[in-house]
Amino acid sequence: MRRFTGDKLLVASHNKGKVEEIADLLQPFGVGVISAADLGLPEPKETEDNFIGNARIKAHGAAQAADLPALSDDSGIEVEALGGAPGVYTADWAETPQGRDFVMAMTRTWNELEALNAPEPRRAAFCCTLVLAWPDGHDEVFEGRMPGRIVWPMRGDQGHGYDPIFEPDGYDITFGEMDRWEKNRISHRARAFDKLVTACFG
């Protein structure tokens, strides 16, 4: 397992919320975080059909382009009754010509569950894969999952993506109703981060 020894980390993302979340998680280690958007790096095509493959594409592309260690995150929601969909296509379900519409994506998810007459509880899990890549081609991979269930109607306006229809196990509120910092503490990304920090920063 390779340790991170630098003071600057490139986050291979153009998602401002995700970059802020990662910067907050790394703040105790005195690591400065910059994003792919800050450097004007293009968003690479995610051509794999799994989280690890897509996270590797993003991390290695950014590490090579900037000659810096780069951390990428590929994440999504897997709904049990939908055979794990949308999975790696979580963001794609929200794509429109005008940008991403997650209300549309959440509605599609619920409608597909209804069409299947899926039994309650409608189990799902948020999944996160982190890849930390170095310019020399080495990488470390960490995965985290947060199990829960799909609920309807949507609840809450915190968070992003599918948060308003996901109720994590052990809670009676959705990610969309949860304080942002509480969610960051328990989420799938936090679970993957715990592994990353223990292995590479702790």
C-alpha angles and dihedrals in degrees: 000000000000119000122225107238104167130094098225128061127186114218107211095219141099091201107109094199092051092048091050091049092051093045089053092050092050097042095097090061096056093241117151112223126210126176134227087244091056089058094042092241116165120246107251122227110263101220102163125097095221137060096244094053094050093044089052092051091054098042097046093042092054095042091053094044096049100028088231135112106270133201121204132184127203113186143157146144124276116201113203098212090049092057092256095311138178086026111135088006093060094116093039091062087062097048119120131161086258095051135273119338110189094177086063091047093049091048091051090050092052094043091053090051090049092049089055091045085228112196123245133285091052098208122213140155135209109226129199130187118189122195120190109196132184126210090250090065099257118133142178122210128209129179133198134181132194112196122207142119140276115250134186141245101037113260128200137008100232123103123016144260115021095348096116093062098041120090110187120222112270095027135088094205130072126245084252090062095042125100107260094237093048090052091048089053096055106024131117087257091052090052092052089044092054088059092046093049094047092049103038110016109023 
